[in-house]
Amino acid sequence: MTALVAKCRLPAIYFLRLFCDVGGLVSYGANLNKIYAGAASYVDRILRGANPADLPVQAPTEFEFIINRNTARVLGLELPESLLARADEVIE
């Protein structure tokens, strides 16, 4: 997907960090490591005898904002310093 967007020279925002790792411009979404850890906790509780129907539904509580500065340069975009300062990580 990122290859097609790059070919069309379009800035895009993705929901997973992995898209920025392969050349996407910006991602804003849930931290998957935290989601996996929460799922492992649920599996542990169920294997210890908890009734799945009694476990509360959990929503993501931690989101990450990633910017790929290399992609911004390729697209000819000047990103404001205030935006870069808000990012959880800037990929150089």
C-alpha positions as CSV (number, residue, x, y, z in Angstrom):
1,M,0.0,0.0,0.0
2,T,2.8,2.5,0.8
3,A,4.4,1.8,-2.6
4,L,1.3,2.9,-4.4
5,V,0.9,6.0,-2.3
6,A,4.6,6.9,-2.8
7,K,4.3,6.3,-6.5
8,C,1.4,8.9,-6.6
9,R,3.4,11.2,-4.3
10,L,0.6,11.6,-1.8
11,P,1.0,12.3,1.9
12,A,-0.8,9.7,3.9
13,I,-1.6,8.9,7.5
14,Y,-1.7,5.2,8.6
15,F,-3.0,3.5,11.7
16,L,0.0,1.3,12.4
17,R,3.6,2.2,13.0
18,L,4.8,-0.5,10.7
19,F,3.7,1.6,7.7
20,C,6.1,4.4,8.7
21,D,8.9,1.9,9.1
22,V,8.5,1.0,5.4
23,G,8.2,4.5,4.1
24,G,4.8,5.9,5.1
25,L,4.7,9.5,6.1
26,V,2.7,9.5,9.4
27,S,1.1,7.0,11.7
28,Y,-1.2,7.5,14.6
29,G,-2.6,4.5,16.3
30,A,-2.7,2.1,19.2
31,N,0.6,0.8,20.6
32,L,0.4,-2.9,19.5
33,N,2.9,-4.0,22.1
34,K,0.6,-2.9,24.8
35,I,-2.4,-4.6,23.1
36,Y,-0.4,-7.9,22.8
37,A,0.5,-7.7,26.5
38,G,-3.1,-7.1,27.4
39,A,-4.2,-10.1,25.3
40,A,-1.5,-12.2,27.0
41,S,-2.9,-11.1,30.4
42,Y,-6.4,-12.2,29.4
43,V,-5.2,-15.6,28.1
44,D,-3.3,-16.1,31.4
45,R,-6.5,-15.2,33.4
46,I,-8.6,-17.6,31.4
47,L,-6.1,-20.4,31.7
48,R,-6.1,-19.9,35.4
49,G,-9.9,-20.4,35.5
50,A,-11.5,-17.0,34.9
51,N,-14.8,-17.0,33.0
52,P,-14.2,-15.0,29.7
53,A,-17.7,-13.5,30.1
54,D,-16.7,-12.0,33.4
55,L,-13.6,-10.2,32.0
56,P,-14.1,-6.6,31.1
57,V,-13.7,-5.3,27.5
58,Q,-10.6,-3.2,27.2
59,A,-9.9,-0.5,24.7
60,P,-6.5,0.9,23.8
61,T,-5.3,3.5,26.2
62,E,-1.9,4.4,24.7
63,F,-1.5,5.7,21.2
64,E,1.7,6.6,19.3
65,F,2.4,9.3,16.8
66,I,5.2,8.5,14.4
67,I,6.6,10.7,11.6
68,N,8.9,9.6,8.9
69,R,11.0,12.6,8.1
70,N,12.8,11.0,5.1
71,T,9.4,10.5,3.4
72,A,8.5,14.1,4.1
73,R,11.7,15.2,2.4
74,V,11.0,13.0,-0.6
75,L,7.5,14.5,-0.9
76,G,8.9,18.0,-0.6
77,L,7.1,18.7,2.7
78,E,8.4,21.1,5.3
79,L,7.1,19.8,8.7
80,P,6.7,22.4,11.4
81,E,8.9,22.0,14.4
82,S,5.9,22.1,16.7
83,L,4.5,19.0,14.9
84,L,7.8,17.2,15.2
85,A,8.0,18.0,18.9
86,R,4.6,16.3,19.5
87,A,5.7,13.1,17.8
88,D,6.5,10.1,19.9
89,E,9.2,9.2,17.4
90,V,10.7,10.8,14.3
91,I,12.3,8.5,11.8
92,E,15.3,10.1,10.3
